[in-house]
Amino acid sequence: MRVFVYGTLLKGLERNKILGTSPCLGPALISAMLYDLGSYPGIKEGSEPVVGELYDVDASVLELLDQIEGYVRSNPGDSLYRRQTAPVQCFSDGRHLEAFAYYYAPPIDGREIIAHGDYRRYRLESKDEEQWLIAYGSNLSTQRLKQRVGQISDTKTGFIEGYELSFNKAGANGNTYANTRYIGTHVACPAVAYKLALEQAEMLDRFEGVPTHYMRVAIPFATVSGVEIVQSYITHPNKLVPERRPKDEYLGHIQKGYREHALDATYLEHALGRVTRLPCR
């Protein structure tokens, strides 16, 4: 059974361990309204994108989730959260699936709406005016990034576990751009996290076409110091296309970034080996 989670059950947050060994099917979107309810969030019916993760759970885990969320199977009207089936869209391949999601049942009066729809990102930005933002494509080139957002205070290298580098983001005239696609266990995409002020991240959003081309979301990032939650750009599912080799100029920024940060060049070569070259123009 598929369950869409969007709050403290997300990876890196307090209740994720409750999901145990349930397979994570990757990041996904649901249409709703996301609210800050204090120490946890809740969704109500709505049409805004809410970011979460999709899990495949068995009956015992589903029963435990019902207890945690205050869902009363025998009398749903008495529930704190109502479990109901909802359509979700997967970031990895754009598929539309049905999954259970927990909707907050009581009236919501005066609660803050989380406009961008990402609870982990909301928590990060509530704590700090500076954010770590992952680069895995052309922004790996510090020169390119500085041209877009100005000076950068700090960097660190690491891996986006469970994701692979793909070139399946639609561009103009049949071009493609970099993306990280969720695959699951035993894969990890090399990346660099840059420390940016929130206003710098918002400047970069304009270059990346947020929220219709890329979405800026919070995900786990593994470094030598451990796993932490940072922000990254992931292609909106509606902008996915079959993989193709990017133009040489764009690819040059990525290659420059791999050399600059001493990332594994064979990983990039392998990613490019999966794709076909664009015809000459």
Secondary structure, DSSP 8 states (H G I E B T S, - for coil): -EEEE-STTSTTSTTGGGGTT--EEEEEEEEEEEEE-SSSEEEEEEEEEEEEEEEE--HHHHHHHHHHHT--TT-GGG-SEEEEEEEEEETTT--EEEEEEEEE-S---S-EE-TT--HHHHHHHHH-SEEEEEE-SGGGSHHHHHHHH----EEEEEEEETEEEEEEEE-GGG-EEEEEEE--TT-EEEEEEEEEEHHHHHHHHHHHTTTTSEEEEEEEEEETTEEEEEEEEEE-GGGB---B---HHHHHHHHHHHHHTT--HHHHHHHHHTSB-----
